[in-house]
Amino acid sequence: MKKRRRQMIGMILLALAGLGGCTVEEEAGSTTAEAILGDPAYRAMSYSGWRTTKRAAELSPTIPELKEDLRLMAAMGIGLIRTYNTQGYPQTERMLAAMRELREEDPEFEMYVMLGAWIQCAGAYGPEPDNAVEDEAQNRREIERAIELAVEYPEMVKIIAVGNEAMVTWQPHHVAPAVIHKWVKVLQEAREAGVLSQDTWITTSDNWAALGGEADYRNDELLALLRSLDFISLHTYAFHDTYYYPTFAWALEEEAELPVPEQRKRAVERALAHQKEQVGAVRAYLAENGIEHAIHIGETGWASRDDSQYGPEGTRAADEYTAMLFHDAVREWTDSAGMSCFYFQAFDEPWKSSTVDGSESHFGLFTVDGRAKAVIWDLVDEGLFEGLGREGRPVKKTFDGDPARLMETVEAPVIFKHE
């Protein structure tokens, strides 16, 4: 196994030998992942920027479109963004190029990246995925491309995340922790060899349960992986748990007579407490095993619309008002706790759902056509988006900024009865 890893990193080093120029250390600058993570001055956000109803390389956002989005996020105070894959689609490379152009146009523009490398099992998304075997060729390409991009854009790429929800078993592409650990080691070898900056941090980003929060996932392979990481990037979604966690008290019968806004406020308070418990479970597991890594939130969010489990016929979790309450509560919590939170996500992405109103397409703070949802109406009022927008459209508020119209869409939360 060690010989194979040495051969692999050797191939990577050979592939990168032609990049030339200054050393990574000379280009990387002084701002490091260690300095950025946990600093509220560098608010974090998940981003991919798709504007279409399906994903295809030819439909990937263009550099001008990406620059529009980056300017909007910068106006919101976002200083750290997270991507998900390095090859197959060109948007990650284009985004880094767009970011560099913005830096050249405006020396005050400052934004950094947690670069995601997608890891999957053999036959992922096919009729018979084999979760016991990795898609080695695909995964190798992801890691090699991650190294190439980190070398080419060291002033922006500060973190590399190996895999996205690649260990939690309800994802069709999941693999064993040893697979993630193998690729983490490849990146560490590239860092030790001086190919990557010594300040480049390496992690994996996964659901809280798969990081040891639930006993079923705990094993020696996972502990070996966790020990090797520079920090923990944890996903926690109370929104999804309103449906999938029957024991989560999203709604209470004794609150049914309260005004709907008050019911929503209390429900969000319970949602936040629920997520804190999940973080606490992982923190306890780390402590039990002598692991002292910092925990940051790799993903959390709240959808503003849904036509199934979280809509009128389900838990009624999804609406724009509740999304606003949740976002503000999460930001207050993570800021005060010294945690970065890669909020999911900046913009609605239609391709994520099979229906127009599917929840996965409505996690953005902006709609796909660039309207500001209620959570950022105050930023519109402050004029932070003046001269900015998507495809030439100025930023306007959803519901025309009318709180009464917004509240017409808000219903009392309910406990969904699973049959």
ABEGO torsion letter per residue (X at the ends): XAAAAAAAAAAAAAAAAAAEEBBAAAAAEABBAAAABGBAABBBBBBAGBABABBBAAABBBAAAAAAAAAAAAAAGBABBBBABABGBAAAAAAAAAAAAAAAABAABBBBBBBBBBBBBBGBGBABBBAABBBAAAAAAAAAAAAAAAAABAAABABBBBEBGAABAABAABBBAAAAAAAAAAAAAAAAAGABBAABBBBBBBBAAAAGABAAABBAAAAAAAAABABBBBBBBAAAAAAABAABBABBAAAAABBAAAAAAAAAAAAAAAAAAAAAAAAAAAAAAGBABBBBBABBEBBABBABAABAABAGABBAAAAAAAAAAAAAAAAAAGBBBBBOBABBBAAABABAABAAAAABABBAAGBBBAAAAAAAAAGAABGBEBGGBBBBBBGGGBAAAAAAABBBBBBBBBX
